Amino acid sequence: MRGLRCDRILASTAVALVLAASSANAATIRTGHHKAAPVVTTDPIPNPPAPPAAAPASTAAVSDDTTGATPPKTEAVPPTTPAATATDPSAAPAAAAPAATASDPSAAPAPAAPAVTATDPSATPAPATPPAATAETAAPDPFASLDPADRPIAEKIRDLLAAKTDKIFASKKEHSAVEAFYQARNMAPLWLDKGAENDRAKAAVKRVRAADSDGLDVNDYKIPDFSAATADALAEAELKFTETVLTYARHVQAGRFSYALVSKNIELPQLPPEPSEVLSKLAAAADAGKALDEFSPPQKAYQALKAKLAALRAKSGGGNAIPDGPELKLAKVPVEDARVPQLRERLGLSAPTSDLHYDFTLADAVKKFQRNNDLKPTGTLDAATIRELNGPPRDRQMDIILVNMERWRWYPRDLGKTNVTVNLPDFTLRLTHNGSPMWTTRIVIGKPAMPTPLLTETMKYITVNPTWNVPQSIIQNEYLPAYRQDPTVIERSGLRMATERDGSVRIWQPPGDGNALGRLRFNFPNRFDVYQHDTPDKYLFAEARRAYSHGCMRVQDPVHYAELLLSIERPNDGYTEARIRRMFGPDEQDIQFPAPIPVHLTYQTATVEDDGQLVIRQDVYGLDARLEALIKNERGMIDVASKERDRDVASAATAASRRAVRQAVPPVQPGGFFQALFGAPRPPAPVGPPPSRIR
């Protein structure tokens, strides 16, 4: 009985497969495909009667009625799938996918295979060309728009940039920016047209070769050979000159060195231009030379130094110094001297060169010069006045100009139409409003051992009646040692002392006329914790050199300063000097600014006055010497990525330096403690020559 049922199952399966194959052949004929693959079956009976459509599925599910056992699997030769047969006439039956048999109950029935057969009207024969070849043929040619002479150069540029060896460019960031720039222009050269140097390149080369006009070293900027004969050499020249102009733009805008190499007491923007910005600007400019020139600092002080540098270089030799000789005094009968024409020229006076008389006009000009340069105003041309008139030798003057130009590159390009600018070597503060000078006053700055930093910040508010909270470093290194010698010294200095719950000591000075900060403090928060403020020690402003503070800036006329600032910030609030003075009392008060005012602490040892006179000042903190050594002995570039690290190092170094200085302060005698901290009865001896003014 079991064998009979198995025979029936096999027979029914064979019939179903034959019918499916016959249907596929018929469909092939209807759709125009006349060939069909042979069908292999285990049933030798041709054309059996068609069973019901569900017969294959129900047959495959038959089991033994008496035992419930599933029939054993029967091996059979599978038929060829109709879909594969119809679309591929050359396919052999053995390579076709095997059909499901009745021996596998989980398999889908054979008729389900024609899901992707030729009965689908959308089916088409396989294309003659392989798909990969078709896609390659359809891709656009990136160099199709280029001149045939530029195409091989563009291909080499692409290859050089793809290598990413960074043998040409200063950094990976710069390499990536250059690669993106050239990709956007289909690798077309920027400096070559039809394989020859173009006008853009010529203008840029001319500007780079004049780099010394901005105080840079021409030898730092290599000009490649654009007359090379091969595409390889021209592509390399193209990219090397791109690197040259990027280096030049970076140096002329932001400087050759990180300011951290000069001092840790500096916090300035020093922002180099983005490489993409430089290249886009040069590509769009009608004159690439002028476009490059626009990366130099636009500040008026920088441009004046640049013009003065050119004038000094234009003069031949160093024979313009006024020679030594006998003193020249004003007399009833003016004396004659061969130096008089040269002296008049130096002082800006006009007279015939044949006039050799030392007259009243000339003597008065000498007296004015002496007064402005901290010399005794006698009107007599003596040896000290001659030295001051001559100033440093011309080469030395140019060196000082160069370091000042380099420092200007660290500052913001836009100082602000309204700003406060401090020039530390000149001990002055200048308020500018709407682009014009508004007010200038004297200040006291940090002593050389505790220098005032160079920085750019914004003033946000004024504090009236400030409390001075003594920093812990000063408490530990100065106040407590003095207190141990004399327990009354703190109170006698107008200070207060308390022990906190954690055991730390707090010392402060309440508001009052004797407060170390005076009655006003001008706040521009910064990591150095310096600010501008009033002071009870007014006598120091009479000194020519005013470097006596712990780092903050003491302002000579703080009340007028506050009035001017508030007239700008709060013009409708009626802040006059009288009203500000009426606010003086025992309680702190803050006056907020609606818009912060930029504050720039600069270090200008060389400036050009409005009359064209070059003024050379003393290098109070030795910053000129350090920067000059870098310029002459080193070559470098700005490491923008290390700015955060530099700030951390600078902060730690500054704190350590101040701790070392304070620890070195010897114990003070009772009664002299406060004066030792905030100004001695007589200031220390001058630390160098006064500023010299040179025409």
Secondary structure by P-SEA (a helix, b strand, c coil): caaaaaaaaaaaaaaaaaaaaaaaaaaaaaaccccccccccccccccccccccaaaaaaaacccccccccccbbbbbccccaaaaaacccccccccccccccccccccccccccccccccccccccccccaaaaaaaacccccccccccaaaaaaaaaaaaaaccccccccaaaaaaaaaaaaaacccccccccccccaaaaaaaaaaaaccccccccccccccccccccaaaaaaaaaaaaaaaaaaaaaaccccccccccccccccccccccaaaaaaaaaacccaaaaaaaaccccaaaaaaaaaaaaaaacccccccccccccccccccbbbbcaaaaaaaaaccccccccccccaaaaaaaaaaaaaacccccccccaaaaaaaacccaaaaaaaaaaaaaaaaacccccccbbbbbbccccbbbbbcccccccccccccccccccbbbbbbbbccccccccccccaaaaaccaaaaaaacccccccccbbbbbccccbbbbbbccccccccccbbbbbcccccccccccccccccccccccccccbbbbccaaaaaaaaaaaacccccccaaaaaaacccbbbbbbbcbbbbbbbccccccccccbbbbbbccccaaaaaaaaaaacccccccccaaaaaaaaaaaaaaaaaaaaaaaccccccccccccccccccccccccccccccc
